């Protein structure tokens, strides 16, 4: 006997990407071509997100995926998103560090977060805009969402950069390299050589201290190196891939362990700050923050990074109050 009940159609997940610049448009492409979700791409520039969406749709038959994308200038069309990703804001230029963008980007991020969450009140929020840890705090402050539903992207990107540099140095398959980077997404980030391995072999058994220090420093300056090469603007391929990995972890609900900017409430001895730490990500957002056993020097460096982030958060909140 067959059931009289018809099978219910599955609902495709929906990701809203705010900002159709290089990071946002590349992220939209990644999401579609990995067949992760339908995408709404929003930007304030008329015609830009619509054109990018149409261009990506015309590649659909070639890339063979089942997803849809809409370009828009209206937040109404972003409604009912499962995930909102904020990439909007000004990029770095040569001679600038990420913190120079605080005044320029705080109001953009706060407004984008508030408008997006007004139409998608149940969405998770991922922030990519720099200075990342500060802007993640701004987005959380502006929306008052539960902290587990707000996160910043940077740790995945920083760990991927270190992974690349180690693989290049040793001439090994990148899939064999595992890395971990904590702290703010900036000059005070904390790559952890003790937690870096190549197919389980500790990095310190494969490279001397001088080589490891050089790779850690290149990781800290990974974004600046690209800004200098590009002359105008910053990285976008790798940041888009990093955000896409987080989106995949959330939508597939696999409880992946990834470094992300998370709100700390006593972990690592830190409170009221978003900073990069290893997290377990699933469809509810940050399921758990993992506390690594840090040496005294490592913990001191993490606290120094957090202190810098807090100082810049205060600047951002003053900008928003003006």
C-alpha positions, 0 to 999 in steps of 0.5 A: 500500500502506498501512502496518501501523503505526498513527499514534501519538497526540501527547502533550499538554504538561502545565503545573503551576501552584502557587498558585491565587491571582489570578496562578495562576488567571489563568495557568491560564485563559490557558494553556487559552484559548490552547490551549497545554497541559493544566494541573494547578492546585495549592494548599494550600487545600482546594476552591479549585483544584478549584473553579477547575478546574471553573469553567474546564472549564465555560467550555471549550465557550464558549472552544472549546479542547481542553485539560484542567485538574485542581485538586488539593491533592496533588503526586502529581497534578502528576507528569510536568509539562513546566513547573512555574510557582510563583506561591504566596506572599504578595502585596505590600500598600500600603507594602511593597516586594517585598523585604519578602516575603523571609522570608514566601515563601522557605520556601514557594517552596523547599518547592513547588519541591522537591515539584514537581520530585520528581514532575516531575524533567525539568520546566522551572521558572518562578518568579513569586513575589516578590521574583522574582529572589531566589525564583528563586535559592531555587528553583534552590538548593532543587532543584539543577536545571541553571541553564538549566532555572530562570528568573524571569518578571519581564523580560517583564512589565517590558518589557510595562509600558514598552511600554504606557506608550510606546504610551499616550504617543505614541498609537501601536499597541502592536504597533509598540513594542519595549522592553527592561528588564534587572536585578532586578524592583524599584526598581533595574530597568534600562529601556534607552531605547537599545533601545526603538523604535517600528516601528524608530524609536529612542525618543529621536527621538520623545520628549524626555529628560524624557518618557523619564525619566518613562516609565522611572520609571513602569515601575520603579514599575509594580507599586507603582502597582497595589498602591496602587490595589488596596489589597490584593494586587498585579497579576495579569492582566499577570503571568499574561500574561507567564508565559504568553508564556514558556510559549508560547515554550518549548512551541512551541520557537521560540527567542523572545528574551525578557528573563527572570531567568537565572543568570549565570556571567560574563555582564555581569561577574556570577556566581552571581546570577539577574537579568533579561537577554535570553534565547533560550527554547526547549523545553530552557529558556534556550538562550542568554543574550544580552549587550548592549553596555552603556554604562559607566553602564548596566553600573554600574546593572545591577551595583548591581541585582545587588548588591541581589539578592545581599544579599537572597539571603543573607537568604533562604538564612539563613531557609531554614537556620533 
